[in-house]
Amino acid sequence: MNNGLTTIGKGAFYGCSKLETVNGMNGIKRIDERAFMSTALRGFVSLPACIQYLGDGAFSETFNLA
């Protein structure tokens, strides 16, 4: 559950070196530019079908994603 969150803002988690997983993306419609850039995300990130916008570089420099 995301408590009504629909947007992950520009650079929201940029550089979060301890962020390895993301859960609760249901209802997210927009992931802005560089939102998860340079994080420690691993494996797979499952994006919901309701995504309407994925900003440039949203997951760039996140090298551990499959």
C-alpha positions in Angstrom: 0.0 0.0 0.0 1.3 3.4 -0.9 -1.1 5.6 1.0 -2.2 7.6 -2.0 1.3 8.4 -3.4 1.2 8.7 -7.2 4.5 10.3 -8.0 8.1 9.7 -7.0 9.7 13.1 -7.5 12.8 14.2 -9.3 15.9 12.8 -7.5 13.8 11.5 -4.6 16.3 8.7 -3.8 19.3 9.9 -5.7 22.5 8.6 -4.2 20.8 6.5 -1.5 23.6 3.9 -1.3 21.7 1.7 1.1 18.4 1.5 -0.9 18.4 -2.1 -2.2 14.7 -2.9 -2.7 11.5 -1.0 -3.5 8.1 -2.3 -2.6 4.6 -0.9 -2.7 4.7 0.7 -6.2 1.0 0.0 -6.8 -0.8 3.2 -7.7 2.4 5.0 -8.8 1.7 6.8 -12.1 4.9 8.9 -12.4 8.6 8.4 -11.7 10.4 11.6 -12.3 14.0 12.2 -13.6 16.8 10.6 -11.6 14.4 9.4 -8.9 16.5 6.2 -8.2 19.8 7.3 -9.8 22.9 5.9 -8.1 21.1 3.7 -5.6 22.0 0.2 -4.6 18.8 -1.4 -6.0 19.3 -5.1 -6.7 17.7 -7.7 -8.9 14.4 -6.6 -10.5 12.1 -3.6 -10.0 8.6 -4.4 -10.9 6.8 -1.4 -12.3 3.0 -1.4 -12.2 0.9 -1.1 -15.4 -0.4 2.2 -14.3 2.9 4.0 -14.9 2.2 6.9 -17.3 5.6 8.6 -17.1 9.2 7.4 -16.5 11.6 10.3 -16.5 15.1 10.4 -18.1 17.7 8.6 -16.0 15.1 7.4 -13.5 17.3 4.3 -12.8 20.6 5.3 -14.3 23.8 4.4 -12.6 22.0 1.7 -10.8 24.2 -1.2 -11.8 22.8 -4.1 -9.8 19.5 -4.3 -11.6 18.9 -7.4 -13.8 
